[in-house]
Amino acid sequence: MPQVEQVLAFLRDLPIVSGLRAGEKLELIAFQEQFVRGTYEPRRPDGSRIVRLAGLSVGRGNGKSALLAGLSLAHLLGPMREPYGECYAAALDREQAGVLYNMTRAYIEAVPWMAARVNIRDWHKEIIDEETRSIWRALTSDARKAHGLAPSFWVADEVAQWRSRELWDNLKTGMAKRRNALGVTISTQARDDFHFWSQILDAEPTPSFYTQLHAAPADCRLDDRAAWAAANPALGAFLNEDEFADSAAMAMRSQSFEPAFRLLNLNQRIDGEARFLNPVDWMANGIPFDPTELEGQRCYGGLDLSSTRDLTALALWFPDAGKLLVWHFVPEDTMRERSERDRVPYDQWAAEGWIETTPGRATDRLAIAIRLADIRSMYDVQGIAFDRWRFEDLQKLLSDEGIQLPLSEFVPGYKSYAAAIDTFERAVLEKRMQHNNSPILKWQAGNVVVKPDPAGNRKPMKDKSFDRIDGIVAAIMACSLAGRDDGQEIYRGEGIMWL
C-alpha cells in the first residue's frame, strides 16, 4: 500500500475523543485529505519523499489540532515511524503547546495498543515509544531549545502569532540530519506581508514545499456565505454554521469585532486589531511619482531622531502637491540583526533605495546633517519640526558645518500632536499623502496605535504600537507645521532666532 494511503488509513482509524461523536472513527473531509495527499503522495523513483515542508492555512476551528496530532502519531508509532525518531510540536507558548500535547495524549489513551507501548511524561510534555525509542516532545517558540535537534517530523502551530522565525528555521535546518524528514506548519494567516508565514505562502511553489491556502476574498462582505466556506472548508461538517453566523453578525454590528473576525474566521491577511490607519486608505495614496518633480516646491519637514543604534526618519510633506518623501537612516553594521529582530527586510529596502545606511554600528549624525542640507537646497522648506530629545549632537554638527535650517521645536505631547494627527489623517483620507508606494511606510502605517486623552486629543504611542512607526511620526510632525505656518525660525549656529 502506498505510504499516503497508509497515512490516510491510520488517521481514519483514530477515534474522535471529545464532543457528541466521541468514540466514533475520525472522518477526514475533502480539504484534509487534499492536504495529506499533497504532502505524502509525491515520491521519487527510489521511494524517498519529494515534499519536505508542508503548509496549510485555514480559518480558526477547522480541526487543525486533531490533524496535527494525528500526523504526529503517524510518525511516532504509526506507518511513518522510524527507529530513534524525533517528533516535535512547536507552538507560541506553553499553553498552546499543551493543546497539541493533550490532543495527542487523548488519542493514545483512547487506543489500547498505543497506550501499551508508550511512556508518557506529563511534566516534560514528552511521549516515548518504547519499541522504536522514538520521542514526541512539545516545544515553545524559544528557539534556543531547538539547537542540536535532528527532527524526523515536526509540526508548527499558529506561527502567525510567532514574533520570530528562529525556531522554525532551526527545526528546518535540523532536518538535514534525516533522509526523509518532514515539517508541517498549520496556521491562520499573519496580519501583514512581512511576517515569515506570509512570505512562505507567497513564495513561488517548489516541488519540495507544498502549501494549501483557504481564505475569503479580500473584498468580501461579512455575511457572504460563499466567502465563509472558502476560508472554512469544515463549515457545516464539524464547524457549527449557526455559531459562525452569530460571530459574523456581531462583526457587522460592531466595527471593533470586524478586524479579528476577518483575520481569524475569514483567514484574511489583515490586522486583527483596530489600527489608526486603514490599509485600504493608506494604499490609495500609493500612486507612483518621480521625486524630482517636487524640486523647488513648498514643503514642511519632520525629524524623528533615534538613539544612535536605532531607526531615524526625516519626512517632507508637500501639501500643494499632496505628496510625501521620507528618508530612513540605519547603521549598516546592525542591518542583519535589525532585520531578524523586526522581521522585515531592511537589507532589501536599503538595496532598493528606501533606506540610507550609515557606516558602523551607530547612526552617523553627520549623514543626517548632510541630507538636511541637501533638501534645504532642493526644496522650498518652510520649516522642520524636531523633538529636542537627542538633538544636541546634531545641533552641534549643524553649527560646525554652517548649515542653516528653518527649525521648529516640537513638544511630543497630546496638545502638539492633536491638530497634527487630524491634519495627517485628513490628508490620507483625501489622498493627499501620496507616499510613492514605499514598502517601509506601508509596514509602519500598519503598526501605528494612537491613544486619546480624556479630552479626545490623540497622539501616536511608540510603546503601544506593534512595531516601528518612526517614518509616520516624522510625517505627522511635518503636518504639525503645515497646520500652523506662522513664520520661520532659522538656525545659524548660535541658536534659534526669529527673522
Sequence and secondary structure as in RCSB ss.txt:
>XXXX:A:sequence
MPQVEQVLAFLRDLPIVSGLRAGEKLELIAFQEQFVRGTYEPRRPDGSRIVRLAGLSVGRGNGKSALLAGLSLAH
LLGPMREPYGECYAAALDREQAGVLYNMTRAYIEAVPWMAARVNIRDWHKEIIDEETRSIWRALTSDARKAHGLA
PSFWVADEVAQWRSRELWDNLKTGMAKRRNALGVTISTQARDDFHFWSQILDAEPTPSFYTQLHAAPADCRLDDR
AAWAAANPALGAFLNEDEFADSAAMAMRSQSFEPAFRLLNLNQRIDGEARFLNPVDWMANGIPFDPTELEGQRCY
GGLDLSSTRDLTALALWFPDAGKLLVWHFVPEDTMRERSERDRVPYDQWAAEGWIETTPGRATDRLAIAIRLADI
RSMYDVQGIAFDRWRFEDLQKLLSDEGIQLPLSEFVPGYKSYAAAIDTFERAVLEKRMQHNNSPILKWQAGNVVV
KPDPAGNRKPMKDKSFDRIDGIVAAIMACSLAGRDDGQEIYRGEGIMWL
>XXXX:A:secstr
  HHHHHHHHHHTSB  SSTTTTSB    HHHHHHHHHHHS B TTS BS  EEEEE  TTSSHHHHHHHHHHHH
HTSTT  TT EEEEEESSHHHHHHHHHHHHHHHHHSHHHHHHEEEETTTTEEEETTTTEEEEEEES GGGGTT  
 SEEEEE GGG S SHHHHHHHHHGGGSSS EEEEEE   SSTTSHHHHHHHS  BTTEEEEE    TT  TT H
HHHHHH TTBTTTB HHHHHHHHHHHHH TTTHHHIIIIIS  SS SS  SS HHHHHTT     GGGGTT EEE
EEEE   TTS EEEEEEETTTTEEEEEEEEEGGGHHHHHHHHTS HHHHHHTTSEEEESSSS  HHHHHHHHHHH
HHHSEEEEEEE STT HHHHHHHHHHT  B EEE   SHHHHHHHHHHHHHHHHTT  B TT HHHHHHHTT  E
EE TTS EEE TTTSSS  HHHHHHHHHHHHHTT    EEE SS EEE 
